Amino acid sequence: MVRIIDAPLAADPVCETRPRAQWGALDAAKARGLEFTADVKRETDALYEMVEHVIPPFEWPAYAPLIAAINRLKKQKNAVILAHNYMTSEIFFCVGDFRGDSLALAREAAQSKADVIVQAGVHFMAETSKILAPGKTVLIPDLRAGCSLAASITGADVRLIGERFPGVPVVTYVNTSAEVKAESDVTCTSSNAVQVAEWAAKEWGTDRVILIPDEFLAKNVAAMTKLKIIAWHGRCEVHERFTAEDVRELRAAHPGLVVLAHPECPPDVMAESDYAGSTAALANYVEKNRPGKVVLLTECSMSDNVAAAAPETDFIRPCNLCPHMKRITLEAIYDALVEMKHEVVVDEAVRVRAKRAIDRMLALPKTAAPLDFETGLPRADVTVI
């Protein structure tokens, strides 16, 4: 059955969901000496227009003081904020300087002229920014912003896999730690996983690749290619909870619904969907095709952010919340910039090796648009270890 939203627990700030003003955003601003003044209103009026579809006017005074203060701090400290597609809208639109999926943010980290990078995402993303921009200060607003998928595998695991399958290239999803990337041959994202896997097989002269750690991404890639795929039993705690039954129930409840899935979803969900792709691909699909009624089978906040560019589309919002992404809040970003705290550091030897794997990915031809995943394909045989 579809989870409309994970029930928030008042004692645990990680369970904050929309509307956040009810969970203390106004008190958070006041506790930091920030007030909703006429100056703050002028500074943020234009920003509010981008989020008025999800934040009602009576809540805006809870967010605006923190937003105005963060944007001033960015100028003072030559800082930029990299905002992942799963950030809540007040972060994504109002303080994010670069917005997008993990591949887009990785490219921006490498090219940014800022002195400070604040990662509005999770820890592996901040590590990736540090790997690509070692001379910059990289901050993660909350050290608890981890990732179930990244935690599913270690560098030692990758070394053992390599020993078991000598001569087979290791393609590693960027949703992994720096030490895992360092043990890999090349990284990939959900935008380019098929492209990278086929490149690696050709480069290594083999018909097999090791694609880790997301089991479902590996299976969905396998359905798109003739390569033999060796996978790891890692899963995203958000996407693994969607089921084919969920899709059928949604269609029954909402005739004419267009179902878009992220390739971290199980293969049976992909088979029931109309379209699949990375977060960037899903956003592009909605903006290009403007479906009348759509559901995004991915993290909660994605629908809010895509809806801003497609106001005429009716978004059905079954939601699996990522508790790690939701640890990144306006107040956490503000505190990180004020105190310059939670700096991300990567051992230099690890960084150099991890960068080699990322650079190989970034050197591949950039596609004009994120690559699609075909839906309705027969399942491919995958070796899961």
N, C-alpha and C positions, 0 to 999 in steps of 0.2 A: 504494500500500500504506500502511496506517496506521502512523504513527510511534508506537510505544508511549511512547518518551520520547527526547528528544534526548540523545545520549551526552555526559556532562559531561567537560570537560577540566580536569584537576587544576590546570593553570597559569592558568586563567582563572576568576576568582571569579564571573563572570556566569553560568557554567554550573551553579552550585549548584542542586541539586534535592533533594527529599526522600530520605533523611533528612539534614538539614543538619548535625546533630551530627557526622557523619562528616567533614564538611568544615571543622571548626575552630571551631564555635560555642563550645565549652567553652574553648578557648584564647582566643577573643575576649573572653569574660567575664573570665577570669583576667588577661589583659593590661590590663584596665581596673580591676583591683583589686576585682573583684566575685566573691563566693564564694556557693556554695549552702549557706546557713546555716539553722538552725531557724527564724529569723525570716522569711527569704525563703520557706521552705516554707509557713509559715502564710499569708503574704501571697498566695501564688500557688496554693494548693491548689484553691480554687474555680475559678480560671481553667483549671487543667489539665483539669478535667472537660469543658470545651468542646472540647478538642483531643486528648483521649486516643484518639479514633478514628484519628488520623494520627500522633501522637507516642507511641512506647512509653515506659513508665515509666523505663527506664534512660537515655533521652535527655533527660528533662525537666530534670535538673540543669544541662544545658548552656544551656537557654533561660531558666529561672526567674530567675537573678540579673540578667540584662539586662532582663527584663520588669518585675521589681520596681523596678529602678532607674529605668527609663523612666517608670513610673507615678508614682513619687515626684517626678521632675523635672517632670512635667506639672503637678502641684499647685503646686510651687514657682514655676513660671514662667507660670502661667495659660495653659497650652498645651493644644491639642487635636490629635489625630491623625485625619486623614481617610483611611480605609482603603478602597481600591478592592476590588471583588470578586475581582480577580486577585492580591491579596496572599496570601502563604502564611499558613496558619492561625494560627501563633504571633503574627503581626502582626495579622491580621484580627480575631481574637477576644480576644487578650490585651492589646493596647495600643491598638487602634482605638477611638476615641470615637464616630465616625460611620462607618457601613459602608454600601456600596452602589455603584451605578453612577455614571457621571460626572454625570448630571443630579441625582441625590440629593445628591452631594457638593457640587455647585455651589450648590444651595440652602442647604446647611448652612454653607458658607463665607460666604454673604451674611448669614446670620442669627446667626452665632456671636458670643458675647460674650467670647471668649478674646482675649488679647493676641497669642498666637503660634499659627500654624497650621502643622503639619507635614504635608506631603502624602506619604502613603504611596501613591504612584502614579507617574506619569511627569510630565515637565516641563510639558507643555501643561496638565495639571490644576493644577499649582502656579501657573502664569500665570493661569489662570481664577480661582483663589482670590484672587490679588492684584488682579485686575481688579475683582472684586466686593467686596473688603474692603481697600481701599488703605491704611487706617490701621493695618492689622495687619502684623506681621512674618510672612512666609511663607517656610518653609524646605523645600528639597528635599534629602533625605538623601544623594543621590548625583547629581552634576551630569551623569553619563553616562546617566541614566535618560531616554532620549529616546523616539522613536516613529517607526517607518518610515513610517507614514501621514502624520503631521504633517510629516515631512521631505520629503514628495513634492511639496509646493507652497509657494510664497512669496507674499508680498503683491504683488510685481510681477506674478506670474502672474495673480492675481485681477484686477488692474487691466486687464491685456490682455484677459482673458475679458470683462470688462465693456464694453470698447471694441468687441469683436467682436459682442456681443449687447446693444446698448443697450436699456434699458427692461425687461430681463428680470431679475427679482430673484435675488440670489445667496444661496442657502441653504447655510450652511457647517457641516459637522459639527464638534462641539466638539473633536474630535481634531485640532486645528490650533493653530498658534502664535498669539500675540496679534496679530502684524502681519497675519496672514491674516484673523482675526476683524474687525480694524479696517477691512478693505477690503470687508467683507460687509454684507449687509442684515439678516440674521437668522441665528442659529445653531440647530442642532438636535442631538439625540442619537439613538441607535438606538431609544430608547423613544418618541420623538415625531416622527420624521422625516416620516412621512406627514402627520401633523397640521400640522406647520410648513409643509411644501411646499404643501399645499392652502390654508392661510391666506395664504401669501405670494402665491400666484397670484391669489387673490381680492382681496387688498389692492392689488396692482399692476395689476389688471385685465388679466390675461394668461392664456393657457393653457399657458405654458411657464415652467419654473424652471430655474435652474442649481443643481445639487446636487453639491457638491464636499467633499472630494477623493476619497472612497472610491467607486471604480467599481462594486463589487459592491453596496454599500448603495444606490447610485443605481438600479441595475438592479432590485433587489428592491423598492424603493419604486415604481418605474415600473410594476411588475406589479400594484401595489395601487391605482393611481389612473389616471384618464384623462388626466392631465397629460402634456405632452411634457417629457421630462427631458434636460437637457444635463449630461454627466458629465465628470469628470477621470480620467485614468489613474493613480489612486493606489490602493494596496492595503495591507492589513494583512499583515505577513509571517507572522503566526500563522494567520489564517483562510484566506488564499489557498491554503495547502498542503493543506487538506482537499479531497477529491475525491468525486464520486458513486460511484466504484469503492470508495473507503474505506467508504462507507455500506453498499453491497451486501455487502462482505466481512464487515462487522460483523454485519449481520443474519444472514448465513449461519452465522457462528460462534456467535451468541447468539440462538437463537429466542426470540421474544416481546420483543425489545429495542425500547424506545421511543427514537427518535432526536430530539434537540433541537439546533437549530442557531442560531448567532448570524447576524444579517443581513449581517455583513461576509463571510460565506462566499459562494462562487460560486453563481450561480443554479441550476446543476445539482445542487449539494448541497442547496439549499433544496427543490428538487423531490423529492428522495429522502427528505426528513425528515418526521417526524410533526408537528413544531411548531417555530416559530421566533420569536425575539424577543430583546430586549436581555438583558444579564446579569440585570437585576432580573426580567424576565419569565420567564427560564429558571428562576430560583430559585423564583419564585412558582408556576410550573407543577408543579415537583416537590413543593413543600410542600402544594399543594392536591390534586393527583391521586395522589400517592404510588405511582408506577409500580413494578412489581416489579423491573424491570431497565431501566436508562436509561444513555444516553451523552450527554454534553454536548460538542458540537463547538465548542469555544472554548478559551481558555487553561487550562493545567494546573491551577492552584490552585483554580479555580472548583468543581470536583467535590468537593474536600476540604471547602470551606466550606459548600456546600449539603448535603453528607452529614450534617453535624452536626444539621440539622433534620429529616432523613429517615433515621434509622438503619436502618429496615427495608428501604430501597431498596438494591438491588445496583447500584453504580456501575461501569460498564465504563469504563476510563480510558485510551483512546488519547489521546496528549498531544502537542500542539504547544506548546512552551515559549516564552514571551515573554522574551527575554534582557534587555529593558529593565526590565520589572517586577521581575525577579529581582535587579536591582542594589540594590533596597531591602531591607535586612536589619535585624535588631534592632540590631546593632552600629552600623550607619550612622545609624539613628534616634537611638540613644543619643549618639553623637558630635555629631550635629547639634544636639541639645538642650543638651549640656554646653557646646559651643563657640559655639552660636548661629551656625552657619556654613551656607554655601550659601543665603544669602538670595536670594529671587527678586525682581527689580526690573523693572518695566514702565514704559517711557517714558510720561509722563502724557498726552501728546497721543494716543498709540496706545491707552492704557488707556481714555480717554473714548470713543473711537470704537468700540473693541471692546465696551465695556460696553453701548453702545446696541444692538448686535446681540444680545448675550446677554439684555439686559432685555426685548427684544421676545419672545424665546422664553419667558422666565420669566413674562411677563404673560399668556400664553395659559392658558386654563382647565386646571387640573391634573386629569388623569384619575384615576379611582378606583384603577386598576391600570395597569401598563405595557401599552402597546398590543401586540397580537399581530401577527405577520406571517403571512399565509396561505401555506401550502405547496402545492405541486403546481399552481401557476398557470402559464399559458403565458407565455413570455418576451415582454417588451414591447420595442419598438424604442427604443433610447437613442442619442443622439449623444454619442460619446466624443471629447473633444478633447485 
